[in-house]
Structures are given as structure tokens and as C-alpha cells.
Amino acid sequence: MLDVRRLRLLREVAARRTIAAAAQALAFTPSAVSQQLAALEREAGVPLLEREGRGVRLTEAARRLVAHTEVILADLERAEADLAATGTAVRGRVRLGAFPTAARALVPPAAGAVRREHPDVRVVLVEGEPHATLPALRLGDLDAAVVHRYDLLPAREDPGVELRELLVDPLWVALPPGDPAAGPGPVRLADLRDRRWIGGAPDTSCYTVVIQACALAGYRPGWAWRSCRAWR
């Protein structure tokens, strides 16, 4: 039978890319992690790691095992939550990730409501974009995350994450007063081909969705400024 604790170690190595990083995250020594993964290989009966330069890479069998591990760990977390719900007191720390706009607009009133209803619960906010908070959520570094996704960008289902829709927010394009494209009706992206854009930083989905939307309109936008900050 496969050891769940060793499966968790394999998942950590897969997510953090190196044995050293996984060991640091789990407060283990790299030697201890290597020994546990060697034991897991013996249990599985197939090679799981291959040397690659100074590091390691997962075999195809290991990648399949990690996918099963995500489902197993998600089921265990649901079981633990179900048992915890039988208790009478709610206390502890909730580590919540949120992108900047949600951290400003959605988290404060929600955290206040939690505080009023459960005074012994402390909400710790970690600000970050979904590409950072979702992996942290899967690894257990966060307990929940407020994320966003766009219709134009592909979304991959993850068995280790349960998604619940909070709201639908349309995207708006801001134009200077008197711009010919700023009429009373919807703006056509094709009419903004020659404009200089202000948008999100290149490592954000806000930037990627503008690139994708403009590509569908037949051009690549020219950038005057890029920022990851939310503007009023």
C-alpha cells in the first residue's frame, strides 16, 4: 500500500521543482526527503525520479501518481473538514489569498463578518495573482483564495481545488474625453488598433486577456504603460 505521507512529498517535489525546495517547505532535510521518495519507489514498484543535471525530474509514472495524489489529498481534506464541523467552537487561523482588487474591495467586509460571527478566527491576508495563490492553495500554504478568470483564457480543472463563483464583473475600456471611439454604445476593439494602451503587467492574466482580445480583433496592442496596480 502506498504511504500517503510519501505521496505528499512527491507532490511537493513536483510542485516546487526540486527536492531541496520541497524539503525547505516541509522543514525536512533533503536527505530525509530523498530517503522517503526512495521508499515510495519501492512501494510503487516503478521509477519515480530521474537525474537531470544537478536536479531531478519526474517520470511519466510519477506524474500520473501526482495526479492521483491530488484527488486523494482533496478527499482527506474534505474528511477532516467534515469531522471539524461536528465541533461546537470555530477557532484558528485562515490564510486567505486574494488578487489586489479583491483584497481591497471584497476581503475587508468578508473578514469583518467572519470576525463578528467567529471572534476566535483570525484571517491572514496574502496578496497575489491567481498564478501564485492557486499553487499555494494546492500545496496547503493557503486555506482559501479569491481568484479571477476570463472567458477568453483557458481554465484547467483541478481536482485539488473547489471553485465557487462569487460574482461576474465585466471588463471596461477607458478612453480619453472626446476620443472618436467613445460613443454612446459598446466600443469595438477593432477601432482601437492605433491606440496606445495602459494595462496589467506582463506576468498577469489582465495583460494576457487584453493580448488575446486584441488578437481576435486582428492586431497586437501597443503599450504606453503597464502596471499591476488597480486604479480608481
N, C-alpha and C positions, 0 to 999 in steps of 0.2 A: 504494500500500500504506500502511496506517495505521501510524504510528510508535508502538511500544509505550511509549516514554518519555512521549510526549504523552498517550497513553491513561491512563497512571498519574497524570499531572497532572489530567486531567479527573476521574478517580475521587477524587482528593484534594479537589478543589473540591466535588464532590458530597457527600462525607462531612463536610467541615469548614465548608461552607455559604458561605464567602467566598474570594475569590482571595487576600486578604491573609493569612488563616489558613493556607491551603494553602502559600503562599509561605514563611511563617514556619516551618512544619513541615518543609519541604524545603530550608530555607536558601537560597531563591531570593529575588529581588526581585519584588514584584507585577508590575512592568513585564515582567520576563522570563517570568513565568507567562502573562500576557496575550498576549504575542507567540507563545508556543508553542501556546496554545489557538487563536489566530487561524490559525496554520499547520495545526492539526488540522482546523479547519473547512474550510479549502481542500482538504485531503486527503479529508475525508468528503463534501464537496460539498453539505452541508446546514448550516443554522444550528444551533449547539450551545448558545449562551448568549444570553439576552435581558436587557436592562437592567431592573432593578426597584428604583426609588428610587436609593440610592447603591450598591446591590449588583447582583448578577446572579442569575438563576435558570436552571436547565437546561431546555432544550426537551424535548419528548417524544422526539425523535431522540437527544438526549444521554442521556436516562435509559435508553433501550434500549442505547445504546453502552456505558454504565457497566455494565449487567448482563452484556454480553459480555466486558467488560474483567475483571470479577471471575473469570470462568472462565479467561480467558487467563492472568492473573497466577497463579492457583492452579496451572495446568498448568506454568508456568515454575518456580514454587517446587518442585513435585514433581520436575521435571527437575534442578534444582540440588541437591536433597537426594539424588537418586539418584546423581549424579556424586560428591557428597561422600562417600557411603557406600563408594565404591571406595577411598578413602584408608585408611591404616593407623592414623593418630592421630586421636583425638577431642579437640578443644580449642575454647576460645572461651567466649562468654557466652550464656546462655539467659535471656531475660526472661520471667518467669512471672507471670501474673496469677491471683489467687485471691480468692474472697469470704472474709470474716473467719473463718468456722468452718473452712473448708478450710485457710486459711492457718495456723491453729493446730493442726489435727488431722492433716491429710494431707500438707502440704508439708514439714515438717521431716524426717520419716523418709524421704520420697522424695528430698529434696535430699541427705540423708546418704548414701543408697545411690548416688546419682549421683557424689558426691564420692569414695566408696570405689572405684567402678569406673572413673571417669574423673577423675583428680586435676586435669587441666588444664581442666576445665569449671567455670565459675563460674555459679551460679544466682542471679539477681537477682529478688527478690520484689516485685511491685507489688500491693498490696491494693486490691480494688474489687469492686463488684457486677457481675453479668453485663452489665447495660445499659451499663457503662462499659468492661469488659475485652473484650467481643466486638468492638465497633467498633475498639478499639485493636489487636486481633489482626488484623482485616481490613486495617487500614492499615499493618501491619508494625511498629507500636510495641511489640508483644509477639510472642514466638515461640510461646507456648502459654498456655492459660488453663484453670483449673479453675472450671467454672461449674455452676449448678444450674438445673433447670427443673421445673415442676409439671404434673401431668396435667390440671389444671383450666385452665391458661393456654395459649393457642395458641402453638405453636412454628413459626417460619418457617424452612424450609430455606435455607441459604446456600451457594452453590457455592464461596465462598472459604474456608469453614471445614469441617474434617473433625471430626465428633464421635465420641467413643468412650466408651461407658458404663463408669464406674468402679464404681459401687455404687448400690443403691436404698435410700433411707432414708425410713422412714415419718414422717409428721407426728404429733406428740403434742399434746394439750391438757392443760395443768397446771391443777389445781383446788385450792383450799384444803382442808385436812383437814376432814372432816365435811360437805362440800358434798353435798346430796341427789343431784346428778347423778353423783357419783363412785362408781359402783357397781363390782362386780367385772368387768362386761363392757364392751363398747365404749360410748363416750359418744355420744349423739345430739346433733348441733349444734342441732337444734330446741329441745332442753331448755336451751340456754344463751342464749336470746333476751334475758333480762333481766340478764345478767351484764355487768360492766364488764371490758373486755379490755386486756391488755398485749400489744403486738405490735411488728412492724417499723415502720420509718419509712415515710412515705407514698411515697417515691421508690424503694422496694424491692419486689421480687416477693413477699417474705414478707408484706408488707402486702396486696398485691393478691390473693394467693391466699386469705387469710382473708376479704376482702370478697366474693370470688367464691363461696367455700364457704358462707358465711352467706346470701348471696343465694339460693343454691339451696335453703337451708333456710327461706327466706321472710322474712328480715329483714336489716337492716343493723346491724352490731355497734356498740355504744357504747364508746369508747376512754377508758380511765383513764390510759394511758401508752403512748407509742410510742418505741421505741429500735431502732437498727440493731446494737446490740452483742449478741454471743452470750453467753448465761448458762449457767452450770454447773447 
